[in-house]
Each structure stands twice: as structure tokens, then as C-alpha cells.
């Protein structure tokens, strides 16, 4: 696990459009058009969840055809998933939680891992393993905005990517928190639009997210 590499990835996402689309891909042929649509709309990163048989093939295709995209393998549950993500060409990996075995395996992999946390004890375990950035999941269930505010007190150096229950309706609230550097969301790639390969709808949602982030960066008057 490379802290420097992970920090660089996080900073690039945060400084661009700090929204990470969380995607379930059933058809590998959708991978490259989807990635190009999101990137052209201003989103420079994507999370392909390892929840389908097409996921690793989709990661390989995007790595080859859209190399400018910061490409994450999501739903990484164990060392085998982490190795598979690395071999497929993922830029980084994300887990919904973090076991001691997974954290240990991450130390020996080329691809940096973003571990998932939802409690203070899990944050402490991540800190002990050398992490300063974690996925906060499932955000809405774990405490949402108020939960992240509460964690900021005892863990001022820890930064988060809340995922789970984040939507266009509350993304502003999350991104305004000092300890949130980006958010993950599945609202950008609705299942119906993915099945229909409706890139226009996905482009519209992605552009709205990018515009939302631009508005947040504007200085107050």
C-alpha cells in the first residue's frame, strides 16, 4: 500500500469533480462507452463494483481504452479480490469494510486500497494500519452528515468518501463537511439507464454533478 500514491489519487479527485460514480456493470460492452461518457462530462474517476461476472473484464477494458480515467475496483472483500483488481489494471481499490487480513494484504499490493469504515473503532484500526483516508459506508445508515461531524472531533486528520444514501439531494451537504473530500454515488448510473445503454441520461446526471461541484467551489460573496 502506497500512502503517497493514494494521497495523489484522492487529491486529483478532490480537485476535479469530487464525485465517484459507483457502478454495477452487467454487460462488458457497456464499460468503455460509460467511462468515456462520465469522463467527458467532467468526472475523472469511476468505481466498478466486483458484484458481477463482467466486472473484471470491464475494468480491463476501461484501463486499456480510457487510460486517463482513475479506475477503481469496488466491493473488494479479500486478498484475492485485491490481486484480481490489480491484475485487471485498476488504479486503486475500495472495500466496504476492512478486515485485518485485507489490510495486511494491501501492504504488498501495487494498487492502493481505500478501506471502508462505519464506526470509531474501525477508524482507529485504519489509522493503526497507516490510513488517513477511508470510505464511510453505508453513510446514511452509519450516521450520515451527523455521524461524519461526530467523527471529526476525535479523528481530525481522517478524511472520508461517504457512500451509501448519497444523492443529488444531499451531495452539497456532504461535500461541505471539512472531513469529506469526495462522495460515492450510484445515482449517476441508474440501473435502467445502464441496461438501455442510455448514455444521454447518464451524461446529463454526470454534468449536473460536475456543475454542483463547481458551484460549491465558487467563493461566497
ABEGO torsion letter per residue (X at the ends): XBAAAAAAAAAAAAABBBBBBBBBBABAAAAAAAAAAAAAAGBABBBBBBABAAAAAAAAAAAAABAABBBBBBGBABAAAAAAAAAAGBABBBBABBBAAAAAAAAABABBBBBBBABAAAAAAAAAAGBABBBBOBAAAAGEAAAAAAAAAABAABBBBBBGGBBAAAAAAAAABAABABBBBAAABBAAAAAAGBAAAAAAAAAAAAAAAAAAABBBX
